């Protein structure tokens, strides 16, 4: 287990380029299974979860060649379906949640897909019903072995249909879309997730020969085709990392330019940071965060306390609420953070309270923060990160605290952030990676 030693209290200055989007990459990589032809993907982030999925695809028989930094070619011409029954497959697929999205492509192309219960962050229950209900509506037969926690779907043929998803699940929507592209007839998916990741997946599939309409809406229509071909695709910059850098700049009183952010795909994120009093200056496709000695949280028009809550796109992504929460600790004013989608994601706030933050955890989903307005800095401490997003929020807190903090279990951060220590050190941070400290 690795740790970060962080010397906080330093202002940062310079430019930083966001990595490719983790959540998009996991979908796009799984989509390479839909065709025997070559698919070239650019801007793939070099992070643990993505690298694990690449290794899983390679073990399945996908020919993978690295073309350059962040660029790979994939050719799923000779897939070994017997590998799905091996212990090695079970071990690799349970190491990340994104592996669930290989089932849809395997089902529609080969008529069957198997998967043990996938891994991922421990942030509460994350059910998979939406995926398998969708497969069943397309004509697949579903079995779940409770003893082995193993999912199995098979179908001799798939037929398009209308379905209303019980939740706007991003991975569920992606999995169903990838299954329906080769089903016979028309499939309509209502209450579909419409995040930029889903839009990117649909655009890529259309370049491969799929017929998908309603992209960017919550009603997606798919006309099934017989075959899909190869294509070339570039992954968007990671909006979660961009939001993390915005929060970092404000929290540490730094001036940072974030390059090539694909501003039109950030949605409500810049406006929500503005509600915390953070100035964001758009310069072409870059954003500049000037130095903030103080920033003040707005109130609603009637004077009531500001509330920031997650919601399906185009609402605020839940992956950024941990960052909003930690940034609010040094704002002027009070705010209620309402995490609706995951039941354990706010439990990391006890570590911020230990650092001197004024936070009331109302229940597993809501926390009230009384900002310290930078008059009382957070205190350095020793802490352990429970998940990816809490991990980067705690790193931001440590960088703002005067003195030395230790963050254990940083493998969680490495799952979603590419060389975050090296990149931040280039603009003035003082982060030292400690391998196997115990």
NORQUIPE-V664381 format. One record per residue. N is the residue number from 1. RES is the residue in one letter. PSI is psi in degrees with one decimal (none if undefined). Layout:
BEGIN
n=N res=RES psi=PSI
n=N res=RES psi=PSI
END
This chain:
BEGIN
n=1 res=X psi=133.1
n=2 res=X psi=161.0
n=3 res=X psi=160.4
n=4 res=X psi=134.1
n=5 res=X psi=118.4
n=6 res=X psi=123.2
n=7 res=X psi=105.7
n=8 res=X psi=-179.6
n=9 res=X psi=8.7
n=10 res=X psi=140.2
n=11 res=X psi=141.1
n=12 res=X psi=156.6
n=13 res=X psi=132.3
n=14 res=X psi=-165.3
n=15 res=X psi=147.6
n=16 res=X psi=141.3
n=17 res=X psi=124.6
n=18 res=X psi=150.2
n=19 res=X psi=172.4
n=20 res=X psi=153.1
n=21 res=X psi=119.5
n=22 res=X psi=-50.9
n=23 res=X psi=-34.2
n=24 res=X psi=-42.8
n=25 res=X psi=-40.6
n=26 res=X psi=-37.7
n=27 res=X psi=-47.7
n=28 res=X psi=-40.5
n=29 res=X psi=-41.1
n=30 res=X psi=-33.0
n=31 res=X psi=-19.1
n=32 res=X psi=-17.4
n=33 res=X psi=-10.1
n=34 res=X psi=-13.3
n=35 res=X psi=148.3
n=36 res=X psi=-7.6
n=37 res=X psi=166.1
n=38 res=X psi=134.3
n=39 res=X psi=128.3
n=40 res=X psi=129.5
n=41 res=X psi=132.8
n=42 res=X psi=159.9
n=43 res=X psi=36.4
n=44 res=X psi=124.9
n=45 res=X psi=142.3
n=46 res=X psi=78.1
n=47 res=X psi=162.1
n=48 res=X psi=-49.1
n=49 res=X psi=-42.2
n=50 res=X psi=-42.9
n=51 res=X psi=-35.1
n=52 res=X psi=-39.7
n=53 res=X psi=-39.4
n=54 res=X psi=-42.9
n=55 res=X psi=-37.6
n=56 res=X psi=-43.9
n=57 res=X psi=-40.9
n=58 res=X psi=-41.7
n=59 res=X psi=-27.8
n=60 res=X psi=-15.7
n=61 res=X psi=1.4
n=62 res=X psi=129.8
n=63 res=X psi=120.1
n=64 res=X psi=128.4
n=65 res=X psi=132.7
n=66 res=X psi=122.7
n=67 res=X psi=-19.6
n=68 res=X psi=-175.7
n=69 res=X psi=116.1
n=70 res=X psi=1.9
n=71 res=X psi=130.7
n=72 res=X psi=153.5
n=73 res=X psi=144.0
n=74 res=X psi=133.6
n=75 res=X psi=102.4
n=76 res=X psi=57.3
n=77 res=X psi=-35.0
n=78 res=X psi=84.8
n=79 res=X psi=132.6
n=80 res=X psi=94.6
n=81 res=X psi=-22.1
n=82 res=X psi=-23.3
n=83 res=X psi=-26.6
n=84 res=X psi=-16.1
n=85 res=X psi=4.0
n=86 res=X psi=159.1
n=87 res=X psi=-32.5
n=88 res=X psi=-40.3
n=89 res=X psi=-43.2
n=90 res=X psi=-43.7
n=91 res=X psi=-44.9
n=92 res=X psi=-38.8
n=93 res=X psi=-25.5
n=94 res=X psi=-2.7
n=95 res=X psi=-9.3
n=96 res=X psi=148.5
n=97 res=X psi=-31.8
n=98 res=X psi=-16.3
n=99 res=X psi=-19.8
n=100 res=X psi=-24.0
n=101 res=X psi=4.6
n=102 res=X psi=-16.9
n=103 res=X psi=-47.0
n=104 res=X psi=-53.7
n=105 res=X psi=-40.2
n=106 res=X psi=-39.7
n=107 res=X psi=-47.2
n=108 res=X psi=-27.1
n=109 res=X psi=-37.4
n=110 res=X psi=-6.9
n=111 res=X psi=4.8
n=112 res=X psi=152.1
n=113 res=X psi=138.3
n=114 res=X psi=150.2
n=115 res=X psi=127.8
n=116 res=X psi=167.2
n=117 res=X psi=123.3
n=118 res=X psi=163.8
n=119 res=X psi=-144.1
n=120 res=X psi=-170.5
n=121 res=X psi=146.5
n=122 res=X psi=79.1
n=123 res=X psi=27.3
n=124 res=X psi=179.1
n=125 res=X psi=135.6
n=126 res=X psi=86.3
n=127 res=X psi=158.6
n=128 res=X psi=11.4
n=129 res=X psi=-41.1
n=130 res=X psi=-41.5
n=131 res=X psi=-54.1
n=132 res=X psi=-30.2
n=133 res=X psi=-40.1
n=134 res=X psi=-43.8
n=135 res=X psi=-43.1
n=136 res=X psi=-40.0
n=137 res=X psi=-26.2
n=138 res=X psi=-4.3
n=139 res=X psi=7.0
n=140 res=X psi=155.6
n=141 res=X psi=129.3
n=142 res=X psi=135.5
n=143 res=X psi=144.3
n=144 res=X psi=121.8
n=145 res=X psi=105.1
n=146 res=X psi=-31.9
n=147 res=X psi=-42.7
n=148 res=X psi=-0.6
n=149 res=X psi=52.5
n=150 res=X psi=131.3
n=151 res=X psi=143.3
n=152 res=X psi=128.6
n=153 res=X psi=138.2
n=154 res=X psi=150.5
n=155 res=X psi=132.1
n=156 res=X psi=-33.8
n=157 res=X psi=152.6
n=158 res=X psi=141.6
n=159 res=X psi=133.0
n=160 res=X psi=151.9
n=161 res=X psi=174.6
n=162 res=X psi=138.0
n=163 res=X psi=144.1
n=164 res=X psi=110.8
n=165 res=X psi=140.4
n=166 res=X psi=-19.4
n=167 res=X psi=151.1
n=168 res=X psi=62.5
n=169 res=X psi=128.6
n=170 res=X psi=-52.2
n=171 res=X psi=-34.2
n=172 res=X psi=-45.4
n=173 res=X psi=-46.0
n=174 res=X psi=-44.6
n=175 res=X psi=-42.3
n=176 res=X psi=-40.8
n=177 res=X psi=-47.6
n=178 res=X psi=-28.0
n=179 res=X psi=-40.0
n=180 res=X psi=-18.1
n=181 res=X psi=-24.0
n=182 res=X psi=9.1
n=183 res=X psi=151.8
n=184 res=X psi=132.3
n=185 res=X psi=-161.0
n=186 res=X psi=136.2
n=187 res=X psi=131.0
n=188 res=X psi=125.0
n=189 res=X psi=109.6
n=190 res=X psi=149.2
n=191 res=X psi=32.4
n=192 res=X psi=147.4
n=193 res=X psi=146.1
n=194 res=X psi=26.1
n=195 res=X psi=156.8
n=196 res=X psi=-31.2
n=197 res=X psi=-43.4
n=198 res=X psi=-41.3
n=199 res=X psi=-42.7
n=200 res=X psi=-42.4
n=201 res=X psi=-46.4
n=202 res=X psi=-41.8
n=203 res=X psi=-40.5
n=204 res=X psi=-45.6
n=205 res=X psi=-37.8
n=206 res=X psi=-37.0
n=207 res=X psi=-24.4
n=208 res=X psi=-6.5
n=209 res=X psi=-0.2
n=210 res=X psi=165.2
n=211 res=X psi=88.5
n=212 res=X psi=129.8
n=213 res=X psi=167.5
n=214 res=X psi=14.3
n=215 res=X psi=134.5
n=216 res=X psi=-1.6
n=217 res=X psi=176.4
n=218 res=X psi=13.7
n=219 res=X psi=102.7
n=220 res=X psi=131.6
n=221 res=X psi=134.1
n=222 res=X psi=124.7
n=223 res=X psi=118.3
n=224 res=X psi=144.4
n=225 res=X psi=163.8
n=226 res=X psi=-40.9
n=227 res=X psi=154.1
n=228 res=X psi=148.8
n=229 res=X psi=-170.2
n=230 res=X psi=172.5
n=231 res=X psi=178.3
n=232 res=X psi=138.3
n=233 res=X psi=144.6
n=234 res=X psi=128.3
n=235 res=X psi=141.7
n=236 res=X psi=157.1
n=237 res=X psi=150.6
n=238 res=X psi=111.8
n=239 res=X psi=-28.9
n=240 res=X psi=-41.1
n=241 res=X psi=-39.2
n=242 res=X psi=-46.6
n=243 res=X psi=-36.9
n=244 res=X psi=-40.0
n=245 res=X psi=-35.6
n=246 res=X psi=-47.9
n=247 res=X psi=-39.6
n=248 res=X psi=-44.6
n=249 res=X psi=-46.6
n=250 res=X psi=-44.0
n=251 res=X psi=-33.2
n=252 res=X psi=5.0
n=253 res=X psi=37.6
n=254 res=X psi=161.7
n=255 res=X psi=118.0
n=256 res=X psi=136.4
n=257 res=X psi=127.4
n=258 res=X psi=118.8
n=259 res=X psi=146.7
n=260 res=X psi=62.9
n=261 res=X psi=-5.2
n=262 res=X psi=64.2
n=263 res=X psi=-37.4
n=264 res=X psi=-16.7
n=265 res=X psi=5.6
n=266 res=X psi=-14.3
n=267 res=X psi=-128.8
n=268 res=X psi=-5.9
n=269 res=X psi=-51.5
n=270 res=X psi=-39.0
n=271 res=X psi=-36.0
n=272 res=X psi=-36.9
n=273 res=X psi=-34.9
n=274 res=X psi=-30.5
n=275 res=X psi=-20.7
n=276 res=X psi=-0.3
n=277 res=X psi=15.2
n=278 res=X psi=125.0
n=279 res=X psi=130.1
n=280 res=X psi=120.7
n=281 res=X psi=121.1
n=282 res=X psi=127.1
n=283 res=X psi=97.0
n=284 res=X psi=-118.3
n=285 res=X psi=16.9
n=286 res=X psi=160.7
n=287 res=X psi=142.5
n=288 res=X psi=128.9
n=289 res=X psi=107.8
n=290 res=X psi=167.8
n=291 res=X psi=134.2
n=292 res=X psi=112.4
n=293 res=X psi=-30.6
n=294 res=X psi=150.8
n=295 res=X psi=140.2
n=296 res=X psi=131.2
n=297 res=X psi=134.0
n=298 res=X psi=164.9
n=299 res=X psi=166.2
n=300 res=X psi=168.8
n=301 res=X psi=-35.8
n=302 res=X psi=5.1
n=303 res=X psi=-0.4
n=304 res=X psi=161.1
n=305 res=X psi=137.4
n=306 res=X psi=137.1
n=307 res=X psi=130.7
n=308 res=X psi=124.6
n=309 res=X psi=153.6
n=310 res=X psi=158.2
n=311 res=X psi=157.9
n=312 res=X psi=149.8
n=313 res=X psi=136.4
n=314 res=X psi=18.7
n=315 res=X psi=-176.7
n=316 res=X psi=130.5
n=317 res=X psi=136.3
n=318 res=X psi=-21.7
n=319 res=X psi=-13.2
n=320 res=X psi=-4.8
n=321 res=X psi=-32.8
n=322 res=X psi=-38.1
n=323 res=X psi=-44.9
n=324 res=X psi=-40.5
n=325 res=X psi=-48.2
n=326 res=X psi=-35.3
n=327 res=X psi=-34.3
n=328 res=X psi=-21.7
n=329 res=X psi=-21.6
n=330 res=X psi=11.0
n=331 res=X psi=171.5
n=332 res=X psi=123.6
n=333 res=X psi=-175.7
n=334 res=X psi=155.8
n=335 res=X psi=150.3
n=336 res=X psi=121.9
n=337 res=X psi=123.7
n=338 res=X psi=104.6
n=339 res=X psi=102.6
n=340 res=X psi=-30.0
n=341 res=X psi=-29.3
n=342 res=X psi=138.1
n=343 res=X psi=-8.0
n=344 res=X psi=10.5
n=345 res=X psi=-18.6
n=346 res=X psi=0.9
n=347 res=X psi=-8.9
n=348 res=X psi=-6.5
n=349 res=X psi=-18.7
n=350 res=X psi=-30.0
n=351 res=X psi=-37.0
n=352 res=X psi=-36.8
n=353 res=X psi=-39.6
n=354 res=X psi=-27.5
n=355 res=X psi=-2.6
n=356 res=X psi=2.0
n=357 res=X psi=146.8
n=358 res=X psi=95.4
n=359 res=X psi=134.9
n=360 res=X psi=114.7
n=361 res=X psi=103.1
n=362 res=X psi=-40.9
n=363 res=X psi=-178.6
n=364 res=X psi=-16.6
n=365 res=X psi=-12.6
n=366 res=X psi=138.5
n=367 res=X psi=135.8
n=368 res=X psi=129.2
n=369 res=X psi=129.0
n=370 res=X psi=111.3
n=371 res=X psi=145.6
n=372 res=X psi=-5.1
n=373 res=X psi=29.2
n=374 res=X psi=6.4
n=375 res=X psi=-28.4
n=376 res=X psi=106.8
n=377 res=X psi=152.7
n=378 res=X psi=150.7
n=379 res=X psi=142.2
n=380 res=X psi=153.2
n=381 res=X psi=-179.5
n=382 res=X psi=131.1
n=383 res=X psi=165.1
n=384 res=X psi=130.0
n=385 res=X psi=133.3
n=386 res=X psi=-24.9
n=387 res=X psi=176.0
n=388 res=X psi=-54.5
n=389 res=X psi=-38.5
n=390 res=X psi=-35.5
n=391 res=X psi=-46.3
n=392 res=X psi=-30.7
n=393 res=X psi=-41.2
n=394 res=X psi=-33.3
n=395 res=X psi=-41.5
n=396 res=X psi=-44.0
n=397 res=X psi=-44.1
n=398 res=X psi=-37.0
n=399 res=X psi=-22.6
n=400 res=X psi=-18.1
n=401 res=X psi=136.2
n=402 res=X psi=114.5
n=403 res=X psi=-169.4
n=404 res=X psi=125.6
n=405 res=X psi=153.4
n=406 res=X psi=130.1
n=407 res=X psi=115.9
n=408 res=X psi=166.5
n=409 res=X psi=41.2
n=410 res=X psi=-2.4
n=411 res=X psi=-30.5
n=412 res=X psi=-43.5
n=413 res=X psi=-42.1
n=414 res=X psi=-21.6
n=415 res=X psi=-27.9
n=416 res=X psi=-9.1
n=417 res=X psi=123.9
n=418 res=X psi=116.4
n=419 res=X psi=46.2
n=420 res=X psi=-34.3
n=421 res=X psi=-47.0
n=422 res=X psi=-40.5
n=423 res=X psi=-40.8
n=424 res=X psi=-32.7
n=425 res=X psi=-30.1
n=426 res=X psi=-20.7
n=427 res=X psi=19.4
n=428 res=X psi=-2.0
n=429 res=X psi=160.6
n=430 res=X psi=89.4
n=431 res=X psi=126.0
n=432 res=X psi=128.2
n=433 res=X psi=127.3
n=434 res=X psi=115.2
n=435 res=X psi=133.9
n=436 res=X psi=62.5
n=437 res=X psi=-16.8
n=438 res=X psi=none
END
